[in-house]
C-alpha cells in the first residue's frame, strides 16, 4: 500500500496562467471604486439644499460604472484560460 499517492492527479499551473484573471479582477475593482468615488460629494441639509445630488454624474454615470465593474468581476471569475 502506497501512502504517498493520491487518487486525484495534481497539476501545477504556471503563475502566468492566472494573470489574465487577476488583471480582469483588478480592473473590475478599479471600476467599482471609481463609481463610488463619483457618487461621493456634499449632501443636502435642512438649512441648505444642494442641487448637485441630482446631477447626471451621481444618478447615471456612477451607478453604471459600479454595475459594469461588478459584471466584469463575474467575467473575471468565470474566465477560462486557453491551454
N, CA, C and O atoms as a Maestro MAE file, in Angstrom:
{
 s_m_m2io_version
 :::
 2.0.0
}

f_m_ct {
 s_m_title
 :::
 protein
 m_atom[332] {
  # First column is atom index #
  i_m_mmod_type
  r_m_x_coord
  r_m_y_coord
  r_m_z_coord
  i_m_residue_number
  s_m_chain_name
  s_m_pdb_residue_name
  s_m_pdb_atom_name
  i_m_atomic_number
  :::
  1 25 0.838 -1.179 0.000 1 A "UNK " " N  " 7
  2 3 0.000 0.000 0.000 1 A "UNK " " CA " 6
  3 2 0.886 1.246 0.000 1 A "UNK " " C  " 6
  4 15 1.731 1.428 0.876 1 A "UNK " " O  " 8
  5 25 0.676 2.080 -0.981 2 A "UNK " " N  " 7
  6 3 1.480 3.283 -1.136 2 A "UNK " " CA " 6
  7 2 0.734 4.447 -0.501 2 A "UNK " " C  " 6
  8 15 -0.377 4.765 -0.927 2 A "UNK " " O  " 8
  9 25 1.304 5.081 0.489 3 A "UNK " " N  " 7
  10 3 0.632 6.173 1.198 3 A "UNK " " CA " 6
  11 2 0.930 7.528 0.592 3 A "UNK " " C  " 6
  12 15 0.292 8.514 0.962 3 A "UNK " " O  " 8
  13 25 1.871 7.608 -0.318 4 A "UNK " " N  " 7
  14 3 2.217 8.904 -0.887 4 A "UNK " " CA " 6
  15 2 1.396 9.248 -2.122 4 A "UNK " " C  " 6
  16 15 1.338 10.416 -2.506 4 A "UNK " " O  " 8
  17 25 0.767 8.278 -2.750 5 A "UNK " " N  " 7
  18 3 -0.013 8.568 -3.949 5 A "UNK " " CA " 6
  19 2 -1.410 9.040 -3.568 5 A "UNK " " C  " 6
  20 15 -1.918 8.748 -2.486 5 A "UNK " " O  " 8
  21 25 -2.000 9.762 -4.475 6 A "UNK " " N  " 7
  22 3 -3.331 10.319 -4.251 6 A "UNK " " CA " 6
  23 2 -4.235 9.897 -5.403 6 A "UNK " " C  " 6
  24 15 -3.757 9.601 -6.498 6 A "UNK " " O  " 8
  25 25 -5.511 9.869 -5.160 7 A "UNK " " N  " 7
  26 3 -6.464 9.491 -6.203 7 A "UNK " " CA " 6
  27 2 -6.634 10.592 -7.247 7 A "UNK " " C  " 6
  28 15 -6.948 10.317 -8.405 7 A "UNK " " O  " 8
  29 25 -6.428 11.825 -6.832 8 A "UNK " " N  " 7
  30 3 -6.593 12.934 -7.765 8 A "UNK " " CA " 6
  31 2 -5.229 13.392 -8.241 8 A "UNK " " C  " 6
  32 15 -4.344 13.651 -7.425 8 A "UNK " " O  " 8
  33 25 -5.046 13.496 -9.549 9 A "UNK " " N  " 7
  34 3 -3.755 13.972 -10.047 9 A "UNK " " CA " 6
  35 2 -3.614 15.468 -9.789 9 A "UNK " " C  " 6
  36 15 -4.550 16.236 -10.012 9 A "UNK " " O  " 8
  37 25 -2.462 15.868 -9.329 10 A "UNK " " N  " 7
  38 3 -2.211 17.278 -9.064 10 A "UNK " " CA " 6
  39 2 -1.374 17.846 -10.197 10 A "UNK " " C  " 6
  40 15 -0.263 17.389 -10.463 10 A "UNK " " O  " 8
  41 25 -1.927 18.844 -10.852 11 A "UNK " " N  " 7
  42 3 -1.199 19.519 -11.916 11 A "UNK " " CA " 6
  43 2 -0.896 20.926 -11.459 11 A "UNK " " C  " 6
  44 15 -1.786 21.636 -10.990 11 A "UNK " " O  " 8
  45 25 0.317 21.325 -11.587 12 A "UNK " " N  " 7
  46 3 0.697 22.679 -11.212 12 A "UNK " " CA " 6
  47 2 0.558 23.581 -12.426 12 A "UNK " " C  " 6
  48 15 1.119 23.320 -13.491 12 A "UNK " " O  " 8
  49 25 -0.193 24.631 -12.239 13 A "UNK " " N  " 7
  50 3 -0.350 25.601 -13.310 13 A "UNK " " CA " 6
  51 2 0.683 26.697 -13.096 13 A "UNK " " C  " 6
  52 15 0.932 27.114 -11.964 13 A "UNK " " O  " 8
  53 25 1.270 27.152 -14.165 14 A "UNK " " N  " 7
  54 3 2.235 28.232 -14.003 14 A "UNK " " CA " 6
  55 2 1.545 29.506 -13.529 14 A "UNK " " C  " 6
  56 15 0.346 29.692 -13.732 14 A "UNK " " O  " 8
  57 25 2.323 30.375 -12.896 15 A "UNK " " N  " 7
  58 3 1.772 31.613 -12.356 15 A "UNK " " CA " 6
  59 2 1.150 32.461 -13.450 15 A "UNK " " C  " 6
  60 15 0.168 33.162 -13.206 15 A "UNK " " O  " 8
  61 25 1.706 32.408 -14.645 16 A "UNK " " N  " 7
  62 3 1.214 33.244 -15.741 16 A "UNK " " CA " 6
  63 2 -0.180 32.829 -16.210 16 A "UNK " " C  " 6
  64 15 -0.848 33.594 -16.905 16 A "UNK " " O  " 8
  65 25 -0.623 31.633 -15.839 17 A "UNK " " N  " 7
  66 3 -1.950 31.194 -16.254 17 A "UNK " " CA " 6
  67 2 -3.052 31.968 -15.540 17 A "UNK " " C  " 6
  68 15 -4.177 32.039 -16.035 17 A "UNK " " O  " 8
  69 25 -2.748 32.543 -14.397 18 A "UNK " " N  " 7
  70 3 -3.758 33.268 -13.635 18 A "UNK " " CA " 6
  71 2 -3.663 34.784 -13.816 18 A "UNK " " C  " 6
  72 15 -4.453 35.523 -13.228 18 A "UNK " " O  " 8
  73 25 -2.729 35.247 -14.603 19 A "UNK " " N  " 7
  74 3 -2.517 36.685 -14.746 19 A "UNK " " CA " 6
  75 2 -3.715 37.370 -15.379 19 A "UNK " " C  " 6
  76 15 -4.092 38.462 -14.952 19 A "UNK " " O  " 8
  77 25 -4.318 36.763 -16.378 20 A "UNK " " N  " 7
  78 3 -5.463 37.380 -17.047 20 A "UNK " " CA " 6
  79 2 -6.630 37.534 -16.082 20 A "UNK " " C  " 6
  80 15 -7.284 38.577 -16.061 20 A "UNK " " O  " 8
  81 25 -6.891 36.525 -15.301 21 A "UNK " " N  " 7
  82 3 -7.991 36.609 -14.333 21 A "UNK " " CA " 6
  83 2 -7.727 37.686 -13.295 21 A "UNK " " C  " 6
  84 15 -8.640 38.410 -12.899 21 A "UNK " " O  " 8
  85 25 -6.479 37.794 -12.855 22 A "UNK " " N  " 7
  86 3 -6.141 38.820 -11.861 22 A "UNK " " CA " 6
  87 2 -6.255 40.212 -12.444 22 A "UNK " " C  " 6
  88 15 -6.728 41.132 -11.778 22 A "UNK " " O  " 8
  89 25 -5.824 40.369 -13.683 23 A "UNK " " N  " 7
  90 3 -5.934 41.690 -14.313 23 A "UNK " " CA " 6
  91 2 -7.393 42.096 -14.496 23 A "UNK " " C  " 6
  92 15 -7.745 43.258 -14.293 23 A "UNK " " O  " 8
  93 25 -8.228 41.160 -14.872 24 A "UNK " " N  " 7
  94 3 -9.653 41.454 -15.009 24 A "UNK " " CA " 6
  95 2 -10.246 41.835 -13.663 24 A "UNK " " C  " 6
  96 15 -11.036 42.775 -13.579 24 A "UNK " " O  " 8
  97 25 -9.876 41.119 -12.609 25 A "UNK " " N  " 7
  98 3 -10.392 41.409 -11.273 25 A "UNK " " CA " 6
  99 2 -9.916 42.779 -10.778 25 A "UNK " " C  " 6
  100 15 -10.690 43.513 -10.163 25 A "UNK " " O  " 8
  101 25 -8.668 43.125 -11.036 26 A "UNK " " N  " 7
  102 3 -8.153 44.430 -10.619 26 A "UNK " " CA " 6
  103 2 -8.857 45.540 -11.383 26 A "UNK " " C  " 6
  104 15 -9.212 46.562 -10.797 26 A "UNK " " O  " 8
  105 25 -9.065 45.355 -12.694 27 A "UNK " " N  " 7
  106 3 -9.775 46.356 -13.485 27 A "UNK " " CA " 6
  107 2 -11.206 46.527 -12.990 27 A "UNK " " C  " 6
  108 15 -11.724 47.643 -12.953 27 A "UNK " " O  " 8
  109 25 -11.844 45.424 -12.610 28 A "UNK " " N  " 7
  110 3 -13.212 45.498 -12.093 28 A "UNK " " CA " 6
  111 2 -13.245 46.252 -10.770 28 A "UNK " " C  " 6
  112 15 -14.135 47.072 -10.546 28 A "UNK " " O  " 8
  113 25 -12.296 45.984 -9.904 29 A "UNK " " N  " 7
  114 3 -12.249 46.693 -8.615 29 A "UNK " " CA " 6
  115 2 -11.999 48.181 -8.809 29 A "UNK " " C  " 6
  116 15 -12.550 49.005 -8.080 29 A "UNK " " O  " 8
  117 25 -11.175 48.526 -9.784 30 A "UNK " " N  " 7
  118 3 -10.945 49.948 -10.074 30 A "UNK " " CA " 6
  119 2 -12.213 50.618 -10.611 30 A "UNK " " C  " 6
  120 15 -12.504 51.762 -10.260 30 A "UNK " " O  " 8
  121 25 -12.958 49.922 -11.449 31 A "UNK " " N  " 7
  122 3 -14.226 50.475 -11.940 31 A "UNK " " CA " 6
  123 2 -15.215 50.695 -10.800 31 A "UNK " " C  " 6
  124 15 -15.891 51.723 -10.750 31 A "UNK " " O  " 8
  125 25 -15.300 49.742 -9.897 32 A "UNK " " N  " 7
  126 3 -16.221 49.859 -8.778 32 A "UNK " " CA " 6
  127 2 -15.815 51.023 -7.873 32 A "UNK " " C  " 6
  128 15 -16.658 51.817 -7.454 32 A "UNK " " O  " 8
  129 25 -14.534 51.115 -7.581 33 A "UNK " " N  " 7
  130 3 -14.056 52.207 -6.725 33 A "UNK " " CA " 6
  131 2 -14.278 53.564 -7.388 33 A "UNK " " C  " 6
  132 15 -14.648 54.527 -6.716 33 A "UNK " " O  " 8
  133 25 -14.057 53.648 -8.696 34 A "UNK " " N  " 7
  134 3 -14.295 54.900 -9.418 34 A "UNK " " CA " 6
  135 2 -15.769 55.283 -9.371 34 A "UNK " " C  " 6
  136 15 -16.101 56.456 -9.201 34 A "UNK " " O  " 8
  137 25 -16.641 54.312 -9.518 35 A "UNK " " N  " 7
  138 3 -18.075 54.593 -9.442 35 A "UNK " " CA " 6
  139 2 -18.483 55.125 -8.084 35 A "UNK " " C  " 6
  140 15 -19.269 56.069 -7.997 35 A "UNK " " O  " 8
  141 25 -17.956 54.528 -7.018 36 A "UNK " " N  " 7
  142 3 -18.293 55.009 -5.684 36 A "UNK " " CA " 6
  143 2 -17.695 56.393 -5.414 36 A "UNK " " C  " 6
  144 15 -18.310 57.214 -4.735 36 A "UNK " " O  " 8
  145 25 -16.509 56.647 -5.940 37 A "UNK " " N  " 7
  146 3 -15.930 57.983 -5.774 37 A "UNK " " CA " 6
  147 2 -16.729 59.046 -6.512 37 A "UNK " " C  " 6
  148 15 -16.858 60.174 -6.038 37 A "UNK " " O  " 8
  149 25 -17.268 58.683 -7.681 38 A "UNK " " N  " 7
  150 3 -18.096 59.643 -8.416 38 A "UNK " " CA " 6
  151 2 -19.430 59.901 -7.716 38 A "UNK " " C  " 6
  152 15 -20.016 60.970 -7.888 38 A "UNK " " O  " 8
  153 25 -19.910 58.950 -6.940 39 A "UNK " " N  " 7
  154 3 -21.152 59.154 -6.196 39 A "UNK " " CA " 6
  155 2 -20.957 60.027 -4.970 39 A "UNK " " C  " 6
  156 15 -21.909 60.641 -4.490 39 A "UNK " " O  " 8
  157 25 -19.749 60.089 -4.464 40 A "UNK " " N  " 7
  158 3 -19.482 60.842 -3.237 40 A "UNK " " CA " 6
  159 2 -19.575 62.340 -3.500 40 A "UNK " " C  " 6
  160 15 -19.402 62.802 -4.628 40 A "UNK " " O  " 8
  161 25 -19.844 63.064 -2.466 41 A "UNK " " N  " 7
  162 3 -19.908 64.517 -2.570 41 A "UNK " " CA " 6
  163 2 -20.773 65.081 -1.468 41 A "UNK " " C  " 6
  164 15 -21.318 64.344 -0.646 41 A "UNK " " O  " 8
  165 25 -20.894 66.388 -1.457 42 A "UNK " " N  " 7
  166 3 -21.688 67.005 -0.400 42 A "UNK " " CA " 6
  167 2 -23.168 66.685 -0.563 42 A "UNK " " C  " 6
  168 15 -23.670 66.566 -1.681 42 A "UNK " " O  " 8
  169 25 -23.840 66.553 0.531 43 A "UNK " " N  " 7
  170 3 -25.265 66.278 0.511 43 A "UNK " " CA " 6
  171 2 -26.057 67.497 0.940 43 A "UNK " " C  " 6
  172 15 -25.487 68.523 1.312 43 A "UNK " " O  " 8
  173 25 -27.344 67.381 0.888 44 A "UNK " " N  " 7
  174 3 -28.212 68.466 1.317 44 A "UNK " " CA " 6
  175 2 -28.497 68.346 2.805 44 A "UNK " " C  " 6
  176 15 -28.538 67.250 3.366 44 A "UNK " " O  " 8
  177 25 -28.688 69.467 3.412 45 A "UNK " " N  " 7
  178 3 -29.086 69.510 4.828 45 A "UNK " " CA " 6
  179 2 -30.419 70.238 4.921 45 A "UNK " " C  " 6
  180 15 -30.955 70.704 3.916 45 A "UNK " " O  " 8
  181 25 -30.935 70.328 6.106 46 A "UNK " " N  " 7
  182 3 -32.210 71.043 6.287 46 A "UNK " " CA " 6
  183 2 -32.050 72.535 6.075 46 A "UNK " " C  " 6
  184 15 -33.002 73.209 5.684 46 A "UNK " " O  " 8
  185 25 -30.849 73.067 6.330 47 A "UNK " " N  " 7
  186 3 -30.621 74.506 6.174 47 A "UNK " " CA " 6
  187 2 -30.301 74.891 4.731 47 A "UNK " " C  " 6
  188 15 -30.678 75.974 4.283 47 A "UNK " " O  " 8
  189 25 -29.609 74.014 4.001 48 A "UNK " " N  " 7
  190 3 -29.242 74.363 2.626 48 A "UNK " " CA " 6
  191 2 -29.490 73.172 1.707 48 A "UNK " " C  " 6
  192 15 -29.254 72.019 2.066 48 A "UNK " " O  " 8
  193 25 -29.968 73.488 0.524 49 A "UNK " " N  " 7
  194 3 -30.251 72.457 -0.474 49 A "UNK " " CA " 6
  195 2 -29.137 72.460 -1.505 49 A "UNK " " C  " 6
  196 15 -28.775 73.513 -2.031 49 A "UNK " " O  " 8
  197 25 -28.591 71.282 -1.796 50 A "UNK " " N  " 7
  198 3 -27.537 71.143 -2.806 50 A "UNK " " CA " 6
  199 2 -28.132 70.398 -4.004 50 A "UNK " " C  " 6
  200 15 -28.438 69.208 -3.917 50 A "UNK " " O  " 8
  201 25 -28.289 71.098 -5.103 51 A "UNK " " N  " 7
  202 3 -28.893 70.505 -6.292 51 A "UNK " " CA " 6
  203 2 -27.951 69.529 -6.987 51 A "UNK " " C  " 6
  204 15 -28.363 68.834 -7.915 51 A "UNK " " O  " 8
  205 25 -26.697 69.467 -6.554 52 A "UNK " " N  " 7
  206 3 -25.722 68.577 -7.181 52 A "UNK " " CA " 6
  207 2 -26.040 67.106 -6.925 52 A "UNK " " C  " 6
  208 15 -25.513 66.238 -7.622 52 A "UNK " " O  " 8
  209 25 -26.883 66.809 -5.949 53 A "UNK " " N  " 7
  210 3 -27.211 65.402 -5.692 53 A "UNK " " CA " 6
  211 2 -28.051 64.813 -6.822 53 A "UNK " " C  " 6
  212 15 -28.168 63.593 -6.926 53 A "UNK " " O  " 8
  213 25 -28.631 65.653 -7.661 54 A "UNK " " N  " 7
  214 3 -29.438 65.182 -8.785 54 A "UNK " " CA " 6
  215 2 -28.688 65.280 -10.111 54 A "UNK " " C  " 6
  216 15 -29.316 65.254 -11.170 54 A "UNK " " O  " 8
  217 25 -27.368 65.392 -10.079 55 A "UNK " " N  " 7
  218 3 -26.603 65.519 -11.325 55 A "UNK " " CA " 6
  219 2 -26.535 64.166 -12.033 55 A "UNK " " C  " 6
  220 15 -26.693 63.112 -11.417 55 A "UNK " " O  " 8
  221 25 -26.299 64.224 -13.328 56 A "UNK " " N  " 7
  222 3 -26.220 63.001 -14.132 56 A "UNK " " CA " 6
  223 2 -25.024 62.148 -13.726 56 A "UNK " " C  " 6
  224 15 -25.048 60.926 -13.877 56 A "UNK " " O  " 8
  225 25 -23.992 62.785 -13.218 57 A "UNK " " N  " 7
  226 3 -22.815 62.041 -12.772 57 A "UNK " " CA " 6
  227 2 -23.167 61.124 -11.614 57 A "UNK " " C  " 6
  228 15 -22.727 59.974 -11.580 57 A "UNK " " O  " 8
  229 25 -23.948 61.611 -10.673 58 A "UNK " " N  " 7
  230 3 -24.306 60.815 -9.493 58 A "UNK " " CA " 6
  231 2 -25.436 59.831 -9.746 58 A "UNK " " C  " 6
  232 15 -25.467 58.763 -9.135 58 A "UNK " " O  " 8
  233 25 -26.351 60.165 -10.622 59 A "UNK " " N  " 7
  234 3 -27.525 59.320 -10.815 59 A "UNK " " CA " 6
  235 2 -27.327 58.305 -11.945 59 A "UNK " " C  " 6
  236 15 -27.876 57.205 -11.877 59 A "UNK " " O  " 8
  237 25 -26.563 58.648 -12.974 60 A "UNK " " N  " 7
  238 3 -26.444 57.767 -14.138 60 A "UNK " " CA " 6
  239 2 -25.042 57.170 -14.262 60 A "UNK " " C  " 6
  240 15 -24.883 55.950 -14.290 60 A "UNK " " O  " 8
  241 25 -24.048 58.018 -14.335 61 A "UNK " " N  " 7
  242 3 -22.692 57.559 -14.647 61 A "UNK " " CA " 6
  243 2 -22.098 56.674 -13.548 61 A "UNK " " C  " 6
  244 15 -21.583 55.594 -13.838 61 A "UNK " " O  " 8
  245 25 -22.164 57.112 -12.312 62 A "UNK " " N  " 7
  246 3 -21.552 56.354 -11.221 62 A "UNK " " CA " 6
  247 2 -22.192 54.977 -11.018 62 A "UNK " " C  " 6
  248 15 -21.459 53.998 -10.870 62 A "UNK " " O  " 8
  249 25 -23.519 54.857 -11.005 63 A "UNK " " N  " 7
  250 3 -24.088 53.513 -10.885 63 A "UNK " " CA " 6
  251 2 -23.777 52.606 -12.072 63 A "UNK " " C  " 6
  252 15 -23.624 51.397 -11.902 63 A "UNK " " O  " 8
  253 25 -23.682 53.177 -13.269 64 A "UNK " " N  " 7
  254 3 -23.319 52.363 -14.436 64 A "UNK " " CA " 6
  255 2 -21.884 51.848 -14.325 64 A "UNK " " C  " 6
  256 15 -21.598 50.713 -14.706 64 A "UNK " " O  " 8
  257 25 -20.986 52.682 -13.805 65 A "UNK " " N  " 7
  258 3 -19.617 52.227 -13.598 65 A "UNK " " CA " 6
  259 2 -19.553 51.113 -12.558 65 A "UNK " " C  " 6
  260 15 -18.834 50.130 -12.739 65 A "UNK " " O  " 8
  261 25 -20.296 51.264 -11.479 66 A "UNK " " N  " 7
  262 3 -20.316 50.219 -10.448 66 A "UNK " " CA " 6
  263 2 -20.901 48.920 -10.999 66 A "UNK " " C  " 6
  264 15 -20.356 47.842 -10.765 66 A "UNK " " O  " 8
  265 25 -21.994 49.024 -11.720 67 A "UNK " " N  " 7
  266 3 -22.617 47.830 -12.291 67 A "UNK " " CA " 6
  267 2 -21.691 47.143 -13.285 67 A "UNK " " C  " 6
  268 15 -21.569 45.918 -13.276 67 A "UNK " " O  " 8
  269 25 -21.037 47.925 -14.145 68 A "UNK " " N  " 7
  270 3 -20.112 47.311 -15.096 68 A "UNK " " CA " 6
  271 2 -18.920 46.693 -14.385 68 A "UNK " " C  " 6
  272 15 -18.394 45.678 -14.841 68 A "UNK " " O  " 8
  273 25 -18.487 47.277 -13.285 69 A "UNK " " N  " 7
  274 3 -17.402 46.691 -12.513 69 A "UNK " " CA " 6
  275 2 -17.796 45.360 -11.907 69 A "UNK " " C  " 6
  276 15 -17.015 44.409 -11.935 69 A "UNK " " O  " 8
  277 25 -18.998 45.283 -11.359 70 A "UNK " " N  " 7
  278 3 -19.468 44.016 -10.784 70 A "UNK " " CA " 6
  279 2 -19.630 42.943 -11.873 70 A "UNK " " C  " 6
  280 15 -19.290 41.780 -11.655 70 A "UNK " " O  " 8
  281 25 -20.144 43.331 -13.029 71 A "UNK " " N  " 7
  282 3 -20.279 42.368 -14.130 71 A "UNK " " CA " 6
  283 2 -18.914 41.903 -14.633 71 A "UNK " " C  " 6
  284 15 -18.735 40.727 -14.951 71 A "UNK " " O  " 8
  285 25 -17.957 42.822 -14.704 72 A "UNK " " N  " 7
  286 3 -16.614 42.449 -15.128 72 A "UNK " " CA " 6
  287 2 -15.947 41.533 -14.101 72 A "UNK " " C  " 6
  288 15 -15.153 40.667 -14.469 72 A "UNK " " O  " 8
  289 25 -16.256 41.715 -12.842 73 A "UNK " " N  " 7
  290 3 -15.722 40.834 -11.810 73 A "UNK " " CA " 6
  291 2 -16.256 39.415 -11.973 73 A "UNK " " C  " 6
  292 15 -15.522 38.447 -11.780 73 A "UNK " " O  " 8
  293 25 -17.515 39.293 -12.322 74 A "UNK " " N  " 7
  294 3 -18.092 37.970 -12.580 74 A "UNK " " CA " 6
  295 2 -17.420 37.335 -13.797 74 A "UNK " " C  " 6
  296 15 -17.126 36.140 -13.794 74 A "UNK " " O  " 8
  297 25 -17.180 38.135 -14.835 75 A "UNK " " N  " 7
  298 3 -16.491 37.623 -16.017 75 A "UNK " " CA " 6
  299 2 -15.084 37.165 -15.652 75 A "UNK " " C  " 6
  300 15 -14.624 36.129 -16.131 75 A "UNK " " O  " 8
  301 25 -14.405 37.927 -14.812 76 A "UNK " " N  " 7
  302 3 -13.057 37.553 -14.397 76 A "UNK " " CA " 6
  303 2 -13.020 36.271 -13.600 76 A "UNK " " C  " 6
  304 15 -12.074 35.491 -13.714 76 A "UNK " " O  " 8
  305 25 -14.037 36.046 -12.797 77 A "UNK " " N  " 7
  306 3 -14.090 34.820 -12.005 77 A "UNK " " CA " 6
  307 2 -14.373 33.617 -12.903 77 A "UNK " " C  " 6
  308 15 -13.786 32.550 -12.721 77 A "UNK " " O  " 8
  309 25 -15.265 33.788 -13.866 78 A "UNK " " N  " 7
  310 3 -15.662 32.671 -14.715 78 A "UNK " " CA " 6
  311 2 -14.767 32.473 -15.935 78 A "UNK " " C  " 6
  312 15 -14.956 31.518 -16.688 78 A "UNK " " O  " 8
  313 25 -13.801 33.358 -16.140 79 A "UNK " " N  " 7
  314 3 -12.947 33.289 -17.317 79 A "UNK " " CA " 6
  315 2 -12.102 32.010 -17.292 79 A "UNK " " C  " 6
  316 15 -11.465 31.688 -16.289 79 A "UNK " " O  " 8
  317 25 -12.113 31.284 -18.428 80 A "UNK " " N  " 7
  318 3 -11.299 30.081 -18.566 80 A "UNK " " CA " 6
  319 2 -10.080 30.405 -19.416 80 A "UNK " " C  " 6
  320 15 -10.180 31.051 -20.459 80 A "UNK " " O  " 8
  321 25 -8.949 29.951 -18.955 81 A "UNK " " N  " 7
  322 3 -7.711 30.150 -19.706 81 A "UNK " " CA " 6
  323 2 -7.623 29.124 -20.838 81 A "UNK " " C  " 6
  324 15 -8.059 27.981 -20.696 81 A "UNK " " O  " 8
  325 25 -7.061 29.548 -21.937 82 A "UNK " " N  " 7
  326 3 -6.847 28.608 -23.052 82 A "UNK " " CA " 6
  327 2 -5.595 27.789 -22.739 82 A "UNK " " C  " 6
  328 15 -4.587 28.333 -22.289 82 A "UNK " " O  " 8
  329 25 -5.666 26.491 -22.978 83 A "UNK " " N  " 7
  330 3 -4.489 25.659 -22.653 83 A "UNK " " CA " 6
  331 2 -3.316 25.868 -23.558 83 A "UNK " " C  " 6
  332 15 -2.279 25.229 -23.383 83 A "UNK " " O  " 8
  :::
 }
 m_bond[331] {
  # First column is bond index #
  i_m_from
  i_m_to
  i_m_order
  :::
  1 1 2 1
  2 2 3 1
  3 3 4 2
  4 3 5 1
  5 5 6 1
  6 6 7 1
  7 7 8 2
  8 7 9 1
  9 9 10 1
  10 10 11 1
  11 11 12 2
  12 11 13 1
  13 13 14 1
  14 14 15 1
  15 15 16 2
  16 15 17 1
  17 17 18 1
  18 18 19 1
  19 19 20 2
  20 19 21 1
  21 21 22 1
  22 22 23 1
  23 23 24 2
  24 23 25 1
  25 25 26 1
  26 26 27 1
  27 27 28 2
  28 27 29 1
  29 29 30 1
  30 30 31 1
  31 31 32 2
  32 31 33 1
  33 33 34 1
  34 34 35 1
  35 35 36 2
  36 35 37 1
  37 37 38 1
  38 38 39 1
  39 39 40 2
  40 39 41 1
  41 41 42 1
  42 42 43 1
  43 43 44 2
  44 43 45 1
  45 45 46 1
  46 46 47 1
  47 47 48 2
  48 47 49 1
  49 49 50 1
  50 50 51 1
  51 51 52 2
  52 51 53 1
  53 53 54 1
  54 54 55 1
  55 55 56 2
  56 55 57 1
  57 57 58 1
  58 58 59 1
  59 59 60 2
  60 59 61 1
  61 61 62 1
  62 62 63 1
  63 63 64 2
  64 63 65 1
  65 65 66 1
  66 66 67 1
  67 67 68 2
  68 67 69 1
  69 69 70 1
  70 70 71 1
  71 71 72 2
  72 71 73 1
  73 73 74 1
  74 74 75 1
  75 75 76 2
  76 75 77 1
  77 77 78 1
  78 78 79 1
  79 79 80 2
  80 79 81 1
  81 81 82 1
  82 82 83 1
  83 83 84 2
  84 83 85 1
  85 85 86 1
  86 86 87 1
  87 87 88 2
  88 87 89 1
  89 89 90 1
  90 90 91 1
  91 91 92 2
  92 91 93 1
  93 93 94 1
  94 94 95 1
  95 95 96 2
  96 95 97 1
  97 97 98 1
  98 98 99 1
  99 99 100 2
  100 99 101 1
  101 101 102 1
  102 102 103 1
  103 103 104 2
  104 103 105 1
  105 105 106 1
  106 106 107 1
  107 107 108 2
  108 107 109 1
  109 109 110 1
  110 110 111 1
  111 111 112 2
  112 111 113 1
  113 113 114 1
  114 114 115 1
  115 115 116 2
  116 115 117 1
  117 117 118 1
  118 118 119 1
  119 119 120 2
  120 119 121 1
  121 121 122 1
  122 122 123 1
  123 123 124 2
  124 123 125 1
  125 125 126 1
  126 126 127 1
  127 127 128 2
  128 127 129 1
  129 129 130 1
  130 130 131 1
  131 131 132 2
  132 131 133 1
  133 133 134 1
  134 134 135 1
  135 135 136 2
  136 135 137 1
  137 137 138 1
  138 138 139 1
  139 139 140 2
  140 139 141 1
  141 141 142 1
  142 142 143 1
  143 143 144 2
  144 143 145 1
  145 145 146 1
  146 146 147 1
  147 147 148 2
  148 147 149 1
  149 149 150 1
  150 150 151 1
  151 151 152 2
  152 151 153 1
  153 153 154 1
  154 154 155 1
  155 155 156 2
  156 155 157 1
  157 157 158 1
  158 158 159 1
  159 159 160 2
  160 159 161 1
  161 161 162 1
  162 162 163 1
  163 163 164 2
  164 163 165 1
  165 165 166 1
  166 166 167 1
  167 167 168 2
  168 167 169 1
  169 169 170 1
  170 170 171 1
  171 171 172 2
  172 171 173 1
  173 173 174 1
  174 174 175 1
  175 175 176 2
  176 175 177 1
  177 177 178 1
  178 178 179 1
  179 179 180 2
  180 179 181 1
  181 181 182 1
  182 182 183 1
  183 183 184 2
  184 183 185 1
  185 185 186 1
  186 186 187 1
  187 187 188 2
  188 187 189 1
  189 189 190 1
  190 190 191 1
  191 191 192 2
  192 191 193 1
  193 193 194 1
  194 194 195 1
  195 195 196 2
  196 195 197 1
  197 197 198 1
  198 198 199 1
  199 199 200 2
  200 199 201 1
  201 201 202 1
  202 202 203 1
  203 203 204 2
  204 203 205 1
  205 205 206 1
  206 206 207 1
  207 207 208 2
  208 207 209 1
  209 209 210 1
  210 210 211 1
  211 211 212 2
  212 211 213 1
  213 213 214 1
  214 214 215 1
  215 215 216 2
  216 215 217 1
  217 217 218 1
  218 218 219 1
  219 219 220 2
  220 219 221 1
  221 221 222 1
  222 222 223 1
  223 223 224 2
  224 223 225 1
  225 225 226 1
  226 226 227 1
  227 227 228 2
  228 227 229 1
  229 229 230 1
  230 230 231 1
  231 231 232 2
  232 231 233 1
  233 233 234 1
  234 234 235 1
  235 235 236 2
  236 235 237 1
  237 237 238 1
  238 238 239 1
  239 239 240 2
  240 239 241 1
  241 241 242 1
  242 242 243 1
  243 243 244 2
  244 243 245 1
  245 245 246 1
  246 246 247 1
  247 247 248 2
  248 247 249 1
  249 249 250 1
  250 250 251 1
  251 251 252 2
  252 251 253 1
  253 253 254 1
  254 254 255 1
  255 255 256 2
  256 255 257 1
  257 257 258 1
  258 258 259 1
  259 259 260 2
  260 259 261 1
  261 261 262 1
  262 262 263 1
  263 263 264 2
  264 263 265 1
  265 265 266 1
  266 266 267 1
  267 267 268 2
  268 267 269 1
  269 269 270 1
  270 270 271 1
  271 271 272 2
  272 271 273 1
  273 273 274 1
  274 274 275 1
  275 275 276 2
  276 275 277 1
  277 277 278 1
  278 278 279 1
  279 279 280 2
  280 279 281 1
  281 281 282 1
  282 282 283 1
  283 283 284 2
  284 283 285 1
  285 285 286 1
  286 286 287 1
  287 287 288 2
  288 287 289 1
  289 289 290 1
  290 290 291 1
  291 291 292 2
  292 291 293 1
  293 293 294 1
  294 294 295 1
  295 295 296 2
  296 295 297 1
  297 297 298 1
  298 298 299 1
  299 299 300 2
  300 299 301 1
  301 301 302 1
  302 302 303 1
  303 303 304 2
  304 303 305 1
  305 305 306 1
  306 306 307 1
  307 307 308 2
  308 307 309 1
  309 309 310 1
  310 310 311 1
  311 311 312 2
  312 311 313 1
  313 313 314 1
  314 314 315 1
  315 315 316 2
  316 315 317 1
  317 317 318 1
  318 318 319 1
  319 319 320 2
  320 319 321 1
  321 321 322 1
  322 322 323 1
  323 323 324 2
  324 323 325 1
  325 325 326 1
  326 326 327 1
  327 327 328 2
  328 327 329 1
  329 329 330 1
  330 330 331 1
  331 331 332 2
  :::
 }
}
